């Protein structure tokens, strides 16, 4: 499945003095199985953009295709779209409401009108995918869990609908380093398992650089650049100008470059940085002779 | 969707009316409301109309904002108008089967409708030209004398301020949760009454949980800044009675005299 967006524009508070173009003429295509990272400072239109992809928001103008279906056309069944495109909002743990973890995760599948057996199966599967032991957690109240666990339950509630594309809006915001890493590993394993589209919105450039196949840069509602992490993060000055930055490893490599130790390609991850530092070409290695 | 609801009524502007002491505005509005009930004929309404028109012009609030305040009560106005028109006995003007419109009825109907309209416009002038914070400040100040009788004036005002402050926050929260549940296939828009009420659970539970969380955080933040109730608390912006406030009192007094004179002499 692919997702195509054509000339999408969204305006908040239309007709009022403070109307704002939150998304301004954005077009892109996401291919089957692609992992997209979206970056942009707060208020750049990322969240508004992704809320269009499963029909939660209606655009002012423009068209969106999910697979062959034009979801912006009239008479499209919204549940059909939401089944195919799963959207995990920021701080999704605030949407939990059921008495038990099992019931909360079952909410989505139940809305799809599945059979009880199918629902049960999906709850078990998605709990496994997010790394929550079914026996331990299924009957517990979601409100008694830790922040990271709550978030896993909420994410499980979305993937239990078995979407063909999974969109996550800052899934690691406000988590400690361990929970942060766990959520990222979880996203990667879900993607490896299913081979589906993943769109990740994040302020953490390191995460994006490590995981994404392509990076979208947004500013002022416009999609300004799209390209491989190496291409996007090669231009540190530009990213800084629009309130963003580069991954820590890239930053370090750029500082080294200023000192005369330039790597021959864009460094994105700590592993790559370590590899460069250890290589003879860096000129930093002092071999014992 | 929910974001588009206009909240509060305050119309930001820097007019003479906006700058008046909120205490004075509250009292004058009360006096104005009472004065409306003393008026007995249309002559009185001419004075009221002149006064309201003058204050509106001074306040620089566009007319359409003033009239927007009438929207929610338009049904009530129509209802009283119709009832008055049909139920009053007197000289018959027009008759069709059991429907009977009398001269007195028509007169009463117009009179009552005007009274309601003036009532609403007058009080919306208060809320349109006074920031909610100043309004509660004024109310707190006016309620102070009743402290003696155990009325917690400061606490009441604080509660009002907080409630006003959190209306937009809770609306935003509702919007977010609604979207999140819709993303999980929740349907808030179709189905019968019972189905729709049931569909609200996934919205209301997180909303309540969120409201308690917000309340707790706010209480903690207030305590961290040493809030301990109204005792001995001073204000950053002390309400001050100034020259043109006194002038406004004179104007209000003239208005009141005019209404009284109209009633007695004309």
HADDOCK unambig.tbl for C-alpha pairs under 7 A between the chains (distance, minus, plus):
assign (segid A and resid 13 and name CA) (segid B and resid 4 and name CA) 6.19 0.50 0.50
assign (segid A and resid 56 and name CA) (segid B and resid 179 and name CA) 6.42 0.50 0.50
assign (segid A and resid 79 and name CA) (segid B and resid 185 and name CA) 5.65 0.50 0.50
assign (segid A and resid 82 and name CA) (segid B and resid 183 and name CA) 5.92 0.50 0.50
assign (segid A and resid 82 and name CA) (segid B and resid 184 and name CA) 6.95 0.50 0.50
assign (segid A and resid 82 and name CA) (segid B and resid 185 and name CA) 6.35 0.50 0.50
assign (segid A and resid 86 and name CA) (segid B and resid 183 and name CA) 6.85 0.50 0.50
assign (segid A and resid 87 and name CA) (segid B and resid 183 and name CA) 6.08 0.50 0.50
assign (segid A and resid 89 and name CA) (segid B and resid 180 and name CA) 6.40 0.50 0.50
assign (segid A and resid 94 and name CA) (segid B and resid 206 and name CA) 6.13 0.50 0.50
assign (segid A and resid 95 and name CA) (segid B and resid 177 and name CA) 5.73 0.50 0.50
assign (segid A and resid 95 and name CA) (segid B and resid 180 and name CA) 6.63 0.50 0.50
assign (segid A and resid 95 and name CA) (segid B and resid 206 and name CA) 5.65 0.50 0.50
assign (segid A and resid 96 and name CA) (segid B and resid 206 and name CA) 6.31 0.50 0.50
assign (segid A and resid 97 and name CA) (segid B and resid 202 and name CA) 5.73 0.50 0.50
assign (segid A and resid 97 and name CA) (segid B and resid 205 and name CA) 5.47 0.50 0.50
assign (segid A and resid 97 and name CA) (segid B and resid 206 and name CA) 5.60 0.50 0.50
assign (segid A and resid 108 and name CA) (segid B and resid 184 and name CA) 4.63 0.50 0.50
assign (segid A and resid 108 and name CA) (segid B and resid 185 and name CA) 5.76 0.50 0.50
assign (segid A and resid 111 and name CA) (segid B and resid 185 and name CA) 5.44 0.50 0.50
assign (segid A and resid 111 and name CA) (segid B and resid 186 and name CA) 6.31 0.50 0.50
assign (segid A and resid 112 and name CA) (segid B and resid 185 and name CA) 6.79 0.50 0.50
assign (segid A and resid 158 and name CA) (segid B and resid 184 and name CA) 6.22 0.50 0.50
